[in-house]
Amino acid sequence: QVQLVESGGGLVQPGGSLRLSCAASGFTFEHWGIGWFRQAPGKEREGVACISRSNMYIDYADSVKGRFTISRDDAKNTVYLQMNNLKPEDTAVYYCATALVLGGLILPNRYFEVWGQGTLVTVSS
């Protein structure tokens, strides 16, 4: 079964940190770029970070540059998103998906589109 499963969300105070994980199964993980997306209530989905196969490129949305770090461990079929200095505006459901960067935008890979179920991140005091 092809799937991505996120974990690591939760409640954190402003300025705090969280690490999200995205575990893949059912497909050749190392062949695909993976991205993190988020959607806050009443807002459109936003691509926040993307890492290509073989770490050839990494890209971030301007809103998270310098605070978030994406990485991958192909031996564990897992992608991580380290989130530091979290702000209330980072509150959202975070999803991982097969992804690429096109025209400066982080987008789902429509050729082979796989999404996780999402994990909620709440930044609040």
VEXDO-218402 format. One record per residue (C-alpha): x, y, z; chain; residue in three letters. Coordinates in pm, whole numbers, plus 32768, in hexadecimal, padded with zeros to 4 digits. Each point is the difference from the previous one (the first is absolute). Layout:
! residues N
[node [X,Y,Z],"A","ALA"]
...
! end
This chain:
! residues 125
[node [8000,8000,8000],"A","GLN"]
[node [808C,814F,7F93],"A","VAL"]
[node [7FF4,80F1,8123],"A","GLN"]
[node [80A0,811C,80C0],"A","LEU"]
[node [7FC7,8021,8175],"A","VAL"]
[node [804F,813F,80BF],"A","GLU"]
[node [8048,8018,8172],"A","SER"]
[node [808E,80F7,80FA],"A","GLY"]
[node [7EF9,810F,8009],"A","GLY"]
[node [7F7F,8097,8140],"A","GLY"]
[node [7FDC,8138,80D4],"A","LEU"]
[node [8130,80DC,8030],"A","VAL"]
[node [8038,815B,8089],"A","GLN"]
[node [8078,811C,7F20],"A","PRO"]
[node [8177,7FEA,7FD5],"A","GLY"]
[node [7FFC,7E89,8034],"A","GLY"]
[node [8063,7EE3,7F1B],"A","SER"]
[node [7F66,7EC7,7F6D],"A","LEU"]
[node [807C,7EF3,7F15],"A","ARG"]
[node [7F0D,7F63,7F0F],"A","LEU"]
[node [8040,7EAF,7F5D],"A","SER"]
[node [7F73,7F71,7EBF],"A","CYS"]
[node [8028,7E88,7FD6],"A","ALA"]
[node [7FCE,7F66,7EA8],"A","ALA"]
[node [7FA3,7EA2,7F98],"A","SER"]
[node [7F8D,7F44,7ECB],"A","GLY"]
[node [80D7,80BB,7F04],"A","PHE"]
[node [816E,8045,7FAD],"A","THR"]
[node [8025,8128,80E9],"A","PHE"]
[node [8160,8062,7F96],"A","GLU"]
[node [7F8B,8049,7E9D],"A","HIS"]
[node [7F12,8117,8064],"A","TRP"]
[node [8010,8160,8081],"A","GLY"]
[node [7F34,8039,813A],"A","ILE"]
[node [7F64,8142,8077],"A","GLY"]
[node [7F57,8086,8134],"A","TRP"]
[node [7EC0,80C6,7FD5],"A","PHE"]
[node [7F21,80A7,80FD],"A","ARG"]
[node [7EA0,8081,800E],"A","GLN"]
[node [7F7C,80EA,810A],"A","ALA"]
[node [7E8A,802E,803D],"A","PRO"]
[node [7F6B,80DE,7EF4],"A","GLY"]
[node [8142,8012,7F3A],"A","LYS"]
[node [8082,7F5B,7EC6],"A","GLU"]
[node [80F7,7EE5,8011],"A","ARG"]
[node [816A,8078,7FFE],"A","GLU"]
[node [8138,7F42,7F9D],"A","GLY"]
[node [8103,8043,810E],"A","VAL"]
[node [812A,7F20,7FAE],"A","ALA"]
[node [8071,7F09,7EFB],"A","CYS"]
[node [8127,7F14,7FE4],"A","ILE"]
[node [8052,7F55,7EB8],"A","SER"]
[node [807B,7EA0,7FCA],"A","ARG"]
[node [816D,7FDB,8060],"A","SER"]
[node [7FF5,8153,80AF],"A","ASN"]
[node [804A,80AD,7EB5],"A","MET"]
[node [7F39,812F,8068],"A","TYR"]
[node [7F43,8082,812B],"A","ILE"]
[node [7F0D,8120,7FFB],"A","ASP"]
[node [7F32,80BB,8103],"A","TYR"]
[node [7EE3,80F3,8001],"A","ALA"]
[node [8070,815D,8061],"A","ASP"]
[node [7F23,7FEF,8134],"A","SER"]
[node [80D2,7EE9,809A],"A","VAL"]
[node [8160,803F,7F7A],"A","LYS"]
[node [8100,8004,8117],"A","GLY"]
[node [7F11,7F55,80F4],"A","ARG"]
[node [7FA3,7EB4,7F5C],"A","PHE"]
[node [80EC,7EF1,7F83],"A","THR"]
[node [7F99,7EDC,7F24],"A","ILE"]
[node [80D1,7EC4,7FEB],"A","SER"]
[node [7FDC,7E99,7F90],"A","ARG"]
[node [8083,7EAD,8067],"A","ASP"]
[node [7FD2,7F13,7EDB],"A","ASP"]
[node [8070,7ED6,80D1],"A","ALA"]
[node [7ED1,803E,80DF],"A","LYS"]
[node [7F16,8075,7EE9],"A","ASN"]
[node [7FC1,8137,80CE],"A","THR"]
[node [8000,8178,7FCD],"A","VAL"]
[node [8018,80EF,8124],"A","TYR"]
[node [7F9E,8169,8037],"A","LEU"]
[node [80B4,80A9,811F],"A","GLN"]
[node [7F3E,8135,8062],"A","MET"]
[node [80A6,8100,80E4],"A","ASN"]
[node [7F95,8153,8084],"A","ASN"]
[node [7E96,7FA8,7FC0],"A","LEU"]
[node [7F03,8118,7FE1],"A","LYS"]
[node [7E86,8000,8030],"A","PRO"]
[node [7FDB,802D,7E88],"A","GLU"]
[node [80A6,7EAB,7FD0],"A","ASP"]
[node [7ECA,7F5F,8092],"A","THR"]
[node [7F72,7F14,7EF8],"A","ALA"]
[node [7FD0,7E99,7F99],"A","VAL"]
[node [8148,7F8F,7F66],"A","TYR"]
[node [8002,7F01,7EE9],"A","TYR"]
[node [811B,7F52,7F4A],"A","CYS"]
[node [7FDE,7F9E,7E95],"A","ALA"]
[node [80C9,7FA4,7ED0],"A","THR"]
[node [8069,8154,7F7D],"A","ALA"]
[node [80DA,80D3,7F20],"A","LEU"]
[node [8061,816C,7FD0],"A","VAL"]
[node [7F7F,80A6,7EC5],"A","LEU"]
[node [8017,8170,7FB2],"A","GLY"]
[node [8074,8043,8161],"A","GLY"]
[node [7ECC,7F59,8093],"A","LEU"]
[node [7FF6,7EC3,80D2],"A","ILE"]
[node [7EF6,7F28,7F5C],"A","LEU"]
[node [7F74,7EA1,801E],"A","PRO"]
[node [808E,7F10,7EFF],"A","ASN"]
[node [7ED1,7FC5,7F20],"A","ARG"]
[node [80B2,7EE2,7F4B],"A","TYR"]
[node [800E,7F32,8140],"A","PHE"]
[node [7F33,80AB,8109],"A","GLU"]
[node [8002,7F6D,815C],"A","VAL"]
[node [7F8B,80BA,8139],"A","TRP"]
[node [800D,7FB6,816E],"A","GLY"]
[node [7ED9,802D,80E7],"A","GLN"]
[node [808C,8137,80AA],"A","GLY"]
[node [8073,805D,815C],"A","THR"]
[node [7F8A,8130,80C3],"A","LEU"]
[node [80F9,8101,807C],"A","VAL"]
[node [7F7C,8104,80F2],"A","THR"]
[node [80DC,8120,8070],"A","VAL"]
[node [7F64,80B1,8125],"A","SER"]
[node [8051,807D,815C],"A","SER"]
! end
